Amino acid sequence: MSNISNNLKYLRKKKGHTQQGFADIMEIKRSLIGAYEEDRAEPKYDLLKKIAEYFDLTIDEFINEKISDSWKPKPKSSGSNLRVLSISVDANDNENIELVPVKASAGYLNGFSDPQYISDLPKFQLPIAALRQGTFRAFEIMGDSMLPVQPGSVIIGEYLDNWNEVKTGETYIIISKNEGVVYKRAGNRFRENKDLKLISDNKVYDAYTIAADDILEIWRAKAYISTSLPEPAPDPTIETLTQMMSQMQKSISQLNKN
């Protein structure tokens, strides 16, 4: 049986819930709880997150750990600790750029450190010098929180081994236990045991923070691929024409002085 099925059954019984009682708490059918505990199905990401939070666990712990009476959470790591990264290479031993589609995002939390999972992802290479030196991965994003980057765009990120190199104002792909895969702008530098503020470029969305020990990977955004081409620039308004005229007058005045 998988860790999910064993952990769910153990944690549910430890809380004293019947399958029906826990199903009511999760707002799902009792038959689904039975299917999960018998390893006939696995919960989707949103439900995984809800279950993990209910038992005060991270998704990573709920999926990957064998939880029992003797189980203890692993010590949290710091921003500069050594991490093991799984990669794939081509026939000439050149690193590939693996693509993580939206549909694979939930599975990435469980498989990001598994060489077999990484090797099964779609992969490609680009003849761009800036994307040849380093380790890169591509993530498909959805939603409009980072407009003008359109939903469905693919962000190519460079692996950041030392999280202390996170810079305020730059954009990153953040892989975290509870938020999954998100593309955001950093609102502060990374500090161990402190929250990292994540900001959306679309101001409709509020900034929020995630705990440092919730983060699994950080990828610095280096480029993006999109099939949505930019809209043409809008016709100038009276206001913009006035600003242009004012700037021209300043430039002419400066030239006359010189």
KOLFI-418998 format. One record per residue (C-alpha): residue number from 1; y, z, x. Coordinates in pm, 1 decimal. Each point is the difference from the previous one (the first is absolute). Layout:
<sites>
[site NUM, [Y, Z, X]]
...
</sites>
This chain:
<sites>
[site 1, [0.0, 0.0, 0.0]]
[site 2, [356.8, -62.9, 113.9]]
[site 3, [244.2, 272.0, 99.3]]
[site 4, [198.2, -70.2, -317.0]]
[site 5, [-294.1, 69.2, -231.8]]
[site 6, [-112.7, 312.2, 186.7]]
[site 7, [350.5, 137.2, 42.3]]
[site 8, [92.7, -58.4, -363.4]]
[site 9, [-311.7, 175.4, -128.8]]
[site 10, [43.3, 292.8, 243.0]]
[site 11, [371.7, 48.8, -68.5]]
[site 12, [-35.2, -34.2, -375.7]]
[site 13, [-275.1, 263.2, -14.0]]
[site 14, [190.8, 229.2, 234.7]]
[site 15, [292.6, -10.2, -243.2]]
[site 16, [-239.1, 79.5, -284.9]]
[site 17, [61.2, -325.0, -190.8]]
[site 18, [-253.7, -192.3, -202.9]]
[site 19, [7.2, -378.1, 29.9]]
[site 20, [171.8, -17.3, -338.4]]
[site 21, [251.1, 268.2, 92.2]]
[site 22, [94.8, -172.4, 325.5]]
[site 23, [13.9, -338.3, -173.3]]
[site 24, [250.4, 148.6, -247.0]]
[site 25, [212.4, 129.1, 289.0]]
[site 26, [-3.9, -344.2, 165.3]]
[site 27, [54.8, -168.3, -338.5]]
[site 28, [-303.5, -228.0, 36.7]]
[site 29, [-339.6, -37.5, -167.7]]
[site 30, [-279.6, 244.4, 84.9]]
[site 31, [-230.3, -293.6, 75.6]]
[site 32, [225.5, -95.6, 291.5]]
[site 33, [-38.3, 343.5, 157.3]]
[site 34, [-376.9, -42.1, -29.3]]
[site 35, [16.9, -344.0, 159.8]]
[site 36, [209.1, 129.2, 289.3]]
[site 37, [-226.2, 298.6, 63.9]]
[site 38, [-313.9, -214.1, -16.5]]
[site 39, [156.5, -251.4, 241.2]]
[site 40, [-19.1, -282.7, -255.7]]
[site 41, [374.6, -66.5, 27.7]]
[site 42, [302.5, 108.1, 200.1]]
[site 43, [337.8, 103.6, -143.3]]
[site 44, [296.2, -228.7, 55.3]]
[site 45, [283.5, 103.0, 230.4]]
[site 46, [226.8, 158.3, -263.4]]
[site 47, [-283.8, 214.9, -129.9]]
[site 48, [-114.2, 86.5, 353.8]]
[site 49, [349.6, 124.6, 70.7]]
[site 50, [7.8, 202.7, -321.3]]
[site 51, [-339.3, 160.2, 69.3]]
[site 52, [87.8, 80.3, 362.6]]
[site 53, [330.3, 159.6, -101.2]]
[site 54, [-172.6, 208.5, -266.7]]
[site 55, [-232.0, 148.3, 263.4]]
[site 56, [286.9, 38.3, 249.9]]
[site 57, [-145.5, -259.5, 236.9]]
[site 58, [122.1, -318.8, 159.8]]
[site 59, [-166.8, -325.5, -103.1]]
[site 60, [-131.8, -33.0, 354.4]]
[site 61, [-168.4, 342.2, -18.8]]
[site 62, [-147.3, -68.3, -343.8]]
[site 63, [-146.3, -337.1, 108.3]]
[site 64, [-108.1, 65.7, 358.1]]
[site 65, [-85.7, 371.3, 27.2]]
[site 66, [-322.7, 163.9, -117.7]]
[site 67, [148.4, 294.4, -185.5]]
[site 68, [-205.9, 317.3, -39.6]]
[site 69, [44.1, 376.8, 19.5]]
[site 70, [12.9, -22.0, 379.6]]
[site 71, [244.6, -292.6, 12.1]]
[site 72, [346.9, 51.5, 151.3]]
[site 73, [287.9, -250.4, 20.9]]
[site 74, [43.3, -164.3, 339.7]]
[site 75, [298.1, 103.1, 215.6]]
[site 76, [305.3, -215.1, -56.7]]
[site 77, [105.9, -242.8, 272.3]]
[site 78, [343.4, -47.7, 155.7]]
[site 79, [204.8, -317.0, 29.9]]
[site 80, [-88.8, -59.9, 364.2]]
[site 81, [-374.8, 71.3, -19.1]]
[site 82, [-241.9, -271.2, 111.4]]
[site 83, [-141.5, -204.2, -289.1]]
[site 84, [-294.0, -236.0, -13.2]]
[site 85, [85.8, -337.5, -154.5]]
[site 86, [-261.0, -253.1, -110.6]]
[site 87, [90.2, -364.2, 71.2]]
[site 88, [-167.0, -341.9, -2.5]]
[site 89, [21.2, -278.3, 258.9]]
[site 90, [-68.5, -374.3, 6.7]]
[site 91, [-245.5, -189.1, 221.5]]
[site 92, [251.0, 11.6, 286.9]]
[site 93, [43.1, 377.2, -29.3]]
[site 94, [349.4, -33.7, -152.0]]
[site 95, [90.5, 258.3, -262.8]]
[site 96, [13.2, -126.9, -357.7]]
[site 97, [256.1, 90.3, -261.1]]
[site 98, [-206.1, 147.2, -284.4]]
[site 99, [131.0, -43.9, -353.6]]
[site 100, [-22.6, 288.0, -247.4]]
[site 101, [44.9, -152.8, -348.1]]
[site 102, [127.1, 214.5, -285.3]]
[site 103, [-351.3, 16.1, -148.3]]
[site 104, [-130.7, 144.2, 327.1]]
[site 105, [272.8, 263.3, 39.1]]
[site 106, [-198.8, 283.6, -160.5]]
[site 107, [-304.8, -81.1, 210.5]]
[site 108, [212.9, -4.8, 313.8]]
[site 109, [47.5, 378.1, -26.0]]
[site 110, [-374.6, 42.1, 34.5]]
[site 111, [-65.9, -282.7, 246.0]]
[site 112, [301.6, -17.7, 231.2]]
[site 113, [-197.0, 165.8, 282.7]]
[site 114, [-325.6, -186.1, -71.3]]
[site 115, [-51.5, -299.5, 235.2]]
[site 116, [-226.4, -174.0, -252.7]]
[site 117, [258.1, 31.3, -278.8]]
[site 118, [274.6, -136.3, 226.5]]
[site 119, [-216.4, -290.3, 115.8]]
[site 120, [-64.3, -98.2, -363.7]]
[site 121, [371.6, -29.2, -82.8]]
[site 122, [163.5, -346.5, -7.2]]
[site 123, [154.9, -71.7, 339.4]]
[site 124, [233.3, -247.4, 164.2]]
[site 125, [222.6, -56.5, 303.2]]
[site 126, [351.8, -135.5, 35.9]]
[site 127, [134.1, -201.8, 296.7]]
[site 128, [308.5, 221.5, 26.9]]
[site 129, [69.4, 171.3, 332.3]]
[site 130, [133.7, 315.9, -164.9]]
[site 131, [-332.3, 41.9, -183.9]]
[site 132, [-228.5, -54.4, 299.1]]
[site 133, [67.9, 315.9, 199.3]]
[site 134, [-120.7, 302.6, -194.4]]
[site 135, [-226.9, 84.2, -291.3]]
[site 136, [104.9, -137.2, -337.1]]
[site 137, [-123.3, 25.4, -358.1]]
[site 138, [125.5, -165.1, -317.0]]
[site 139, [37.6, 178.0, -334.7]]
[site 140, [65.0, -166.7, -334.4]]
[site 141, [256.2, 194.9, -202.0]]
[site 142, [67.1, 14.6, -372.5]]
[site 143, [286.3, 135.6, -206.5]]
[site 144, [372.9, -52.9, 37.8]]
[site 145, [95.9, 318.7, 184.9]]
[site 146, [85.2, -188.4, 320.0]]
[site 147, [197.7, -292.5, -141.1]]
[site 148, [111.3, -250.3, 119.2]]
[site 149, [-351.6, -10.1, 150.9]]
[site 150, [-191.6, -134.5, -299.1]]
[site 151, [-319.1, 140.7, -155.6]]
[site 152, [-302.8, -174.4, 146.2]]
[site 153, [159.4, -31.4, 343.2]]
[site 154, [-210.3, 79.5, 305.1]]
[site 155, [152.6, 240.8, 250.4]]
[site 156, [-123.8, -34.2, 357.5]]
[site 157, [13.3, 335.3, 176.8]]
[site 158, [-47.0, 105.0, 362.0]]
[site 159, [-221.2, 304.1, 49.5]]
[site 160, [200.1, 308.5, 91.9]]
[site 161, [-212.5, 235.9, 206.1]]
[site 162, [276.1, 253.7, 65.0]]
[site 163, [157.7, 95.9, -330.9]]
[site 164, [288.3, 168.3, 181.6]]
[site 165, [129.1, -355.2, 53.6]]
[site 166, [80.2, -36.7, -370.4]]
[site 167, [371.0, -81.6, -26.9]]
[site 168, [232.5, 74.0, -288.5]]
[site 169, [91.5, -313.9, -192.3]]
[site 170, [-290.8, -215.8, 114.9]]
[site 171, [-275.7, -117.0, -234.9]]
[site 172, [-366.0, 97.0, 29.0]]
[site 173, [-334.0, -31.4, -171.3]]
[site 174, [-108.6, 360.1, -56.8]]
[site 175, [-365.9, 75.7, -68.8]]
[site 176, [-37.0, 346.9, -150.9]]
[site 177, [-278.5, 194.8, -166.2]]
[site 178, [176.7, 45.0, -331.5]]
[site 179, [241.5, -294.8, -22.5]]
[site 180, [-232.2, -266.9, 139.9]]
[site 181, [170.1, -306.7, 151.8]]
[site 182, [378.8, -14.4, -41.3]]
[site 183, [277.3, -205.2, 159.3]]
[site 184, [319.2, 204.3, 37.4]]
[site 185, [302.0, 70.2, 217.0]]
[site 186, [-8.7, 320.8, 204.3]]
[site 187, [268.0, 248.9, -100.9]]
[site 188, [-48.5, 225.0, 303.4]]
[site 189, [-188.8, 18.1, 327.7]]
[site 190, [-357.0, 125.7, -0.4]]
[site 191, [-39.5, 366.6, 81.2]]
[site 192, [-328.8, 189.1, 6.3]]
[site 193, [-43.8, 237.6, -295.4]]
[site 194, [303.9, -148.9, -175.8]]
[site 195, [28.3, -246.9, -285.5]]
[site 196, [75.3, -368.1, 59.3]]
[site 197, [261.5, -140.9, -236.9]]
[site 198, [-79.4, -344.4, -142.1]]
[site 199, [275.7, -217.7, -145.6]]
[site 200, [-23.7, -310.0, -219.9]]
[site 201, [245.9, -285.6, 57.8]]
[site 202, [20.5, -43.5, -377.3]]
[site 203, [231.7, 284.3, -94.4]]
[site 204, [-157.6, 26.0, -344.6]]
[site 205, [-274.3, 200.9, 171.0]]
[site 206, [64.2, 350.5, 128.3]]
[site 207, [-85.7, 99.3, 354.8]]
[site 208, [-288.2, 243.8, 43.1]]
[site 209, [-178.4, 186.2, 278.1]]
[site 210, [-358.1, 25.1, 119.8]]
[site 211, [-145.9, 272.8, 217.3]]
[site 212, [-63.8, -89.1, 363.4]]
[site 213, [-361.7, 114.0, -23.3]]
[site 214, [-54.9, -236.6, -294.4]]
[site 215, [61.5, -308.8, 218.3]]
[site 216, [-295.3, -200.5, 133.9]]
[site 217, [164.7, -302.4, 163.9]]
[site 218, [348.3, -141.0, 60.4]]
[site 219, [71.3, -369.2, 61.0]]
[site 220, [349.3, -116.3, 102.8]]
[site 221, [104.0, -303.9, -206.4]]
[site 222, [48.5, -303.2, 224.4]]
[site 223, [-6.1, -298.6, -237.4]]
[site 224, [-90.5, -103.3, -351.2]]
[site 225, [-152.3, -299.5, -177.1]]
[site 226, [105.8, -93.1, -349.4]]
[site 227, [-53.3, -290.7, -238.7]]
[site 228, [320.4, 95.6, -186.2]]
[site 229, [287.9, -191.9, 153.0]]
[site 230, [354.9, 146.5, -12.2]]
[site 231, [223.2, -87.6, -291.8]]
[site 232, [312.9, -205.8, 76.5]]
[site 233, [314.1, 195.6, 74.8]]
[site 234, [212.1, 61.5, -313.2]]
[site 235, [326.9, -188.1, -51.7]]
[site 236, [297.3, 183.3, 152.2]]
[site 237, [203.3, 221.2, -231.0]]
[site 238, [374.2, 61.8, 6.0]]
[site 239, [-70.8, 326.6, 181.4]]
[site 240, [-207.0, -162.4, 273.7]]
[site 241, [253.9, -281.7, 42.0]]
[site 242, [275.7, 258.3, 40.2]]
[site 243, [-203.4, 181.4, 263.8]]
[site 244, [-63.8, -327.3, 183.2]]
[site 245, [371.3, -86.2, -3.0]]
[site 246, [89.5, 345.5, 127.5]]
[site 247, [-250.3, -32.3, 285.3]]
[site 248, [133.8, -343.7, 88.9]]
[site 249, [358.0, 134.8, 12.3]]
[site 250, [-112.4, 280.6, 232.1]]
[site 251, [-176.0, -250.4, 226.3]]
[site 252, [307.8, -228.3, 12.6]]
[site 253, [225.1, 294.6, 76.0]]
[site 254, [-227.8, 104.1, 284.4]]
[site 255, [-0.5, -350.9, 143.5]]
[site 256, [381.5, -11.9, -10.4]]
[site 257, [20.2, 327.8, 189.3]]
[site 258, [-226.5, -137.5, 270.7]]
</sites>
